[in-house]
Amino acid sequence: MKPHQAPVIARGIRVVSPLAIVVGVYLLFAGHNSPGGGFTAGLVFGAVVVLRTIAGLHRPRRTIALIACGALLMAVISLLPLVWGGTLLDQQVVTFDLLILGTVKTGTALPFDIGVSMIVVGLVAAIINGFSAMPLDEVPQREPHRMTAAHTKQSGVT
């Protein structure tokens, strides 16, 4: 579907997409103290990709790069505690003060969740790319197989 074919749907998705991204970012940051996290945020971001693709507003590109970057980020965050003398997947907590927000406490789990989210979005986008690789009206049609007299004699069908 092209945006000019369904302008109301395209406009609605353009309005809803930023709101869904804000919800996804909230879920990403709130994931350790309440329901949410990298996987849930990735699904919300993936839903935005799906809606925008269906409306013809956007076609995902470089999905493999997104998946690879997410996996690399997760691997680095997982192995980084070994450099500090800790154990694999050990979390380091960082606390700092921001003028407006006050004291902010975060840790290595946040970049790990960002990596999870990147992988989920990349996988959803890759699936959508697979489904939308060729429009249905461009799929080559095969002729149905017709049985000839030679086939019926060979198979014993009379």
URRA-V598405 format. One record per residue. PSI is psi as a letter, one per 20 degrees, with the letter a starting at -180 (999 if undefined). Layout:
BEGIN
((PSI) (PSI))
END
This chain:
BEGIN
((p) (q) (h) (i) (h) (m) (h) (g) (g) (g) (g) (g) (h) (h) (g) (h) (g) (h) (g) (h) (h) (g) (g) (g) (g) (g) (h) (g) (h) (j) (h) (i) (i) (r) (p) (b) (a) (g) (g) (g) (h) (h) (h) (g) (h) (h) (h) (g) (g) (g) (g) (h) (g) (h) (i) (j) (h) (q) (p) (p) (r) (l) (h) (h) (h) (g) (g) (g) (h) (g) (h) (g) (g) (g) (g) (g) (h) (h) (i) (h) (h) (h) (h) (i) (j) (a) (r) (p) (j) (p) (p) (p) (p) (p) (p) (r) (p) (q) (g) (g) (i) (b) (p) (p) (p) (r) (a) (i) (h) (g) (h) (g) (h) (h) (g) (g) (g) (g) (g) (g) (g) (g) (g) (g) (h) (h) (g) (g) (h) (g) (h) (k) (h) (p) (q) (h) (i) (i) (p) (p) (p) (q) (p) (q) (p) (p) (p) (r) (h) (h) (h) (h) (h) (h) (i) (j) (p) (999))
END
